[in-house]
């Protein structure tokens, strides 16, 4: 019989205790400046009575700040009396990356959202993934992971659900996405879903909602307002908080196939020709890449591959082969 190795991460909060607790997930990490040091990941648990559990996370990527800010705000305000069930709040999943303001961990270069199911004897990032996989996800019925574009992408502010084989589960995810009520709601297609937190949660049958709220590596007042309102809406939808959801019109978008993604094959300076939210037709030139190493060269045109609206774009001026230049989504009637 194979012995399952326990996680090296310990929690200073009791997930079964009634009330509000603020504490840490402690991951031992021996390093040059602290031989017996640890990575201390902040966590809040609010519990009262019987009801579902919501697991709310931010900074799966450390250069995406809307999630951490909105969840830190929630953790400082949420009271026991407001909850029926349990809310688990982890504002900084990949805490080393959040501290550094980087997409990946400065410790091991790990991308947490490609590290699942993780390993208890792996790298720091793999150990964090393993703890979420085996300890936190099993506690929850509803999972919200708040993303934005980080330093290299910018998106229309949207909540997202995935197309799933289990249509009953997909319907629950879509209903939760619609309850979050971002300005846009997207049936999201991933470029590569292997190793993702999303996939781990969905394979456990959880109701999972993700977001992309802006980007460019800095939060904005409008995207933070969307995140804060959306979290409250989702908790009300789940039956964990009382009240009425704060609803506004949300444009429904689909990503039907891989033609949604436009990938650069050139290195240079990116010239966007249309803005986020603009209507595009298949064949429209939506961006150009300029070779800046010599004058007199004709820039390379990049054309939309389907009809829709521009939902996402590469953010910095520099672009290289393999970068996603643009994401086109299709409005649903």
C-alpha positions, 0 to 999 in steps of 0.5 A: 500500500502506497503511503500518501505523504502529508503536506508540509503546509500547516494552518494556524486557523481551524476550518471548523471553528465558528467565528472570524479567524485571520491567520497563515498557511505556513510553508517551511522554506529554508533559504540563505537569509533564514535557515529555518524560515517559512513562506507565510500565506495569509488566510481568513476563515469566517464560519457560522451555522450550516451552509455551503463553503466558498473558497475565494482566491486572488494572486494565483498570478502575482502581478494581478492585483484586483483579487488581492485588494478586493479580498483583503478588503472583504477579509477586513470587513466580513463578520460572522453575523453576515455568514451562513456557512463558511467563507475561506479567503486567500488573497495571495495564493502564490504569495511569493509572486505577489510579494514580488509583483511577478506572474511567477514565483521568484523562488522557483519560477513556478506558475501556480496556475500550471502546477496542479495537482502539485506535489507535497515533496516538490518545489515551493509552488508545487507544495502550494498547489498540492495544499489547495488540491488536497486540503482546501478545494475538498472543503468548498462547494463554490470556488472563485479565482479572481484574475486580471491580465497582469503586466502583459495582457489587458481584457474587457472586465469579464467573469468566466465559466468553461464548457464542461462535459458535465452539463449540470455542473456547467449550468451551475458554473454559468449561473454563478458567473452570471450572478457575479455580474461583471460587465461581460460574461464569457464562455472561456476557452483556455489555450492550455488547461493542463495543470490549471487550478480551474481544471483541478476544481472542475474535476472535483465537481465544484462550481467554479468561476474565474475572471479577467478584470482589466490588466496592465499590471495595475488595478483601476477603481472601476475594476476593483468596484466590479470585483468587490460587487461580484464577490458579494453577488456570488456569496448571495447567489450561493446562499452564504450571505443574505440580500439582493444581488446588485445586478447590471447589464452584462454582455454575454460572449462566447469563444467558440474555437481557436480562431479567437486567439491571434498569435504573433510570429514576429518580434517588434513593436506592437501597434494596436489599431482597434480598442477593447470592445470594438467590433471586428470582422474576420479579415480586419487588420487589428494590429501591426508589428513594426521591426524597429531595428531598421527603417524602411521595413513594412510593418506586418499586419495581423488580421482578425480570424472571426467576427466578434469584439476585441475582448483582450490584447497584448499590453506592453509595446514590445511583442515577440513570436508566440505572444498573444496579440489579440483575443476576439470573442463572439457576442451571444444573442 
